[in-house]
Amino acid sequence: MFKRILVSTDGSECSLKAIQGAIDYAQHTRATLIAVSVIDSFNSVAMSELFAIANATLLQYARAFAEKNLAQFTTLASAAGVNYETELPVEAHPWAAILDLVKKRSCDAIFMASHGRRGAEALLLGSETQKILTHSTVPVLVYK
């Protein structure tokens, strides 16, 4: 039985299924959920002040979007009465941030969507999901 589950959200409809699955599981097992929405760091080489300003603006919008994703999670988790914590890491590679949090927070499973908001490159399994499946040392439950 899993006791600490990392559940990732990118705001997509598919990640909402993973959130609901994690909440349902936590209600039955009293597991703690660690919800994460990764803020894209938009790593780029700043060639001028204009690029630095644009990067800061993108980061601000990305943070607001990630916070909105976690707000959706906290509303559902609070209503269900489950134990949860949230994380908003900043990273260019969401899969790396997720696996880092699994170690740091001693999670024993990951619940996540099969694909999210990355478009046509993720027809069957999203590229982030595929990387997590490849590199994870804990079980991963993938929702479609």
C-alpha positions as a printed Julia matrix, in Angstrom:
144×3 Matrix{Float64}:
   0.0    0.0     0.0
   1.38   3.41   -0.96
   1.74   5.96    1.85
   3.17   9.03    0.04
   2.03   9.59   -3.54
   3.3   12.28   -5.85
   0.57  13.44   -8.21
   1.48  15.8   -11.02
  -0.81  18.24  -12.76
  -0.4   20.42  -15.78
  -4.0   21.6   -15.84
  -5.02  19.22  -18.6
  -8.19  17.16  -18.54
  -6.11  14.01  -18.42
  -4.18  15.18  -15.36
  -7.52  15.84  -13.66
  -8.21  12.1   -13.98
  -4.9   11.37  -12.25
  -5.76  13.84   -9.49
  -9.15  12.24   -8.92
  -7.59   8.76   -8.94
  -5.01   9.82   -6.37
  -7.67  11.42   -4.17
  -9.86   8.3    -4.37
  -6.89   6.14   -3.42
  -5.92   8.43   -0.54
  -9.47   8.38    0.83
  -9.33   4.59    1.1
  -5.76   4.22    2.34
  -5.08   7.47    4.21
  -2.08   8.11    2.0
  -0.62  11.6     1.83
  -0.61  13.24   -1.59
   2.22  15.47   -2.75
   0.77  17.53   -5.62
   3.19  19.16   -8.02
   2.81  21.55  -10.92
   6.16  22.31  -12.5
   6.86  25.89  -13.51
   8.76  25.96  -16.8
  12.0   27.87  -16.26
  12.23  28.93  -19.92
  15.98  28.41  -19.91
  17.37  30.53  -22.68
  20.5   32.41  -23.4
  19.87  36.07  -22.63
  21.48  38.0   -25.44
  20.06  41.34  -24.41
  17.97  43.0   -21.75
  14.91  42.46  -23.95
  15.29  38.67  -23.69
  15.7   38.9   -19.92
  12.5   40.93  -19.62
  10.6   38.53  -21.89
  11.9   35.54  -19.89
  10.82  37.14  -16.59
   7.35  37.8   -18.02
   7.03  34.21  -19.27
   8.12  32.91  -15.88
   5.49  35.09  -14.19
   2.74  33.68  -16.42
   4.01  30.13  -15.96
   3.95  30.56  -12.16
   0.36  31.86  -12.27
  -0.68  28.91  -14.45
   0.98  26.38  -12.12
  -0.63  28.01   -9.08
  -4.02  27.74  -10.8
  -3.37  24.03  -11.44
  -2.57  23.44   -7.77
  -5.58  25.48   -6.65
  -7.78  23.07   -8.6
  -6.08  20.17   -6.82
  -6.36  21.71   -3.35
 -10.06  22.4    -3.84
 -10.72  18.76   -4.71
  -8.39  17.31   -2.05
  -9.78  19.55    0.7
 -13.35  18.62   -0.21
 -12.4   14.94   -0.06
 -10.71  15.33    3.31
  -7.36  13.81    2.3
  -3.92  14.76    3.57
  -1.91  16.68    1.01
   1.03  18.97    0.43
   1.9   21.0    -2.66
   5.08  21.86   -4.55
   5.82  24.43   -7.27
   9.33  23.65   -8.54
  10.89  25.72  -11.31
  12.59  23.51  -13.88
  13.03  23.34  -17.66
  12.36  19.58  -17.61
   9.21  18.64  -15.67
  10.15  14.96  -15.54
  13.41  15.8   -13.75
  11.63  17.99  -11.2
   9.07  15.25  -10.53
  11.69  12.55  -10.0
  13.72  14.89   -7.79
  10.65  15.49   -5.61
   9.95  11.76   -5.39
  13.35  11.36   -3.72
  13.23  14.52   -1.59
   9.72  13.86   -0.3
  10.16  10.05    0.1
   7.26   9.24   -2.22
   6.57   5.59   -2.97
   4.42   6.06   -6.1
   3.6    8.56   -8.84
   0.12   9.16  -10.27
   0.13  11.14  -13.52
  -1.52  11.73  -16.88
  -0.51   9.82  -19.99
  -0.21  13.1   -21.85
  -0.8   16.74  -21.18
  -0.48  20.08  -22.88
   2.52  19.38  -25.1
   0.55  18.91  -28.31
   1.1   16.52  -31.19
   4.46  15.25  -29.93
   2.59  13.3   -27.25
   0.01  11.25  -29.1
   0.17   8.04  -27.05
   2.36   8.78  -24.07
   3.58  12.26  -23.37
   7.3   12.81  -23.59
   7.46  13.8   -19.9
   5.49  10.7   -18.92
   7.74   8.51  -21.04
  10.85   9.9   -19.36
   9.37   9.33  -15.93
   8.45   5.75  -16.82
  12.0    5.21  -18.05
  13.8    6.72  -15.06
  11.48   6.25  -12.08
  12.54   3.98   -9.24
   8.99   3.87   -7.83
   5.75   2.57   -9.4
   3.99   4.96  -11.79
   0.25   4.83  -12.38
  -0.59   6.46  -15.7
  -4.1    7.78  -16.36
  -5.53   8.13  -19.86
